[in-house]
């Protein structure tokens, strides 16, 4: 982490869950972090638990002035910007026919436009600071389709593509851009999910926020020749399907 000594990081959706775990991991790696979120009480409590190496700032990721203020605060408090993790996201249950236009747009605004806005505003600072890393938290829903969450799937596929476009544009400035694709993770967002949804995975369980955070930490500190890359952490869910044969005494399965 010597290249990032005296430099700052911003983690959106940092108040709890995956975002808070990422902030903790980056602080352990030597960065100082602004945890940005709409959830003030949780965000302030988690930032305080990290001591002087973290602060919380209120942020709606779709708000340009809010983003500018968070980036200003990161550099004013902790030094030149080095890392941005676009983790903020929302999920709405609605299919092609049932999801309202307003909700579809809201999901895409938060999950995709919010990340684009962060990159749009952070990239010039990272360029001026000699480079850095942007990590976009997508989903397995950015690798395969899921029914009943059309807006979420669209936003996460979009974020995957946006990551690749940004990697191509920013590589000459020493800015690496990667996406992370978690499967089911124990967070407040998945609190109501039935654990049976993981039964078909090679690793049949929910992941933990710390496991996603460890992946992000690896991308930031170790994966120095990776950009435009997809890092999947899903218990093997997207590896394929396990075919279960019906009971039989032998011979050919037909």
Secondary structure by P-SEA (a helix, b strand, c coil): cccccccbbbbcccccaaaaaaaaaaaaabbbbbbcccccaaaaaaaaaacccbbbbbbccccaaaaaaaaaaaaaccccccbbbcccccccccccccccaaaaaaaaaaacaaaaaaaaaaaaaaaaaccbbbbbbccccccccccccaaaaaaaaaaaaaaaaaaaacccccbbbbbbbbccccccccccccccccccccccccccaaaaaaaaaaaaccccccccbbbbcccccccbbbbbbccccccccc
